[in-house]
């Protein structure tokens, strides 16, 4: 529901999901996307681009790398 709220509120070009669960669970991104699309069905005229959810390229290390980048 939170993903659908973010999409409907600020309409980002892409939502990037990272972390261990997103990396290790099969079809996690697909299940989130399908559930968010279900919530957003009534707003489809307002959201012509739909929803684009992708997996973080840095995987579960994204938070660590981002935190380390703050101190460099």
C-alpha positions in Angstrom: 0.0 0.0 0.0 2.9 2.4 0.7 4.4 1.8 -2.7 1.0 2.7 -4.3 0.7 5.8 -2.1 4.2 7.0 -3.2 3.4 6.4 -6.8 0.1 8.2 -6.6 1.4 11.1 -4.5 4.7 12.0 -6.3 4.5 9.9 -9.5 8.3 9.0 -9.7 9.7 7.6 -12.9 11.0 4.6 -11.1 10.9 3.0 -7.6 14.1 1.2 -6.6 13.7 -1.6 -4.0 16.8 -3.0 -2.3 17.7 -5.0 0.7 18.1 -8.7 1.5 14.4 -9.6 1.2 14.1 -8.0 -2.3 17.3 -9.8 -3.4 16.7 -13.2 -1.9 12.9 -13.7 -2.3 11.9 -15.0 -5.7 9.3 -12.8 -7.5 9.3 -10.3 -4.6 9.4 -7.3 -7.0 6.7 -8.8 -9.2 4.4 -9.4 -6.3 4.9 -5.9 -5.0 4.2 -4.4 -8.4 1.1 -6.5 -8.9 -0.3 -5.5 -5.5 0.5 -1.8 -6.1 -1.2 -1.9 -9.5 -4.2 -3.4 -7.9 -4.4 -0.5 -5.4 -3.7 2.1 -8.2 -6.3 0.7 -10.7 -8.8 3.4 -10.0 -6.1 6.1 -10.5 -4.9 4.8 -13.9 -6.2 7.9 -15.8 -4.0 10.1 -13.6 -1.0 7.8 -13.9 -0.5 7.2 -17.6 3.0 5.9 -17.2 2.0 3.2 -14.7 4.4 2.0 -12.0 8.0 1.0 -12.6 9.6 -1.0 -9.8 13.2 -2.3 -10.1 15.7 -4.1 -8.0 18.6 -2.1 -6.6 21.8 -2.8 -8.6 23.9 -2.7 -5.4 21.6 -5.4 -3.9 21.6 -5.7 -0.1 24.8 -3.6 0.2 23.1 -0.4 -1.0 22.6 1.0 2.5 26.2 0.3 3.6 27.7 1.8 0.5 25.4 4.9 0.8 26.3 5.3 4.4 30.0 5.0 3.6 29.7 7.6 0.8 28.5 10.2 3.4 31.9 10.0 5.2 34.2 10.1 2.1 
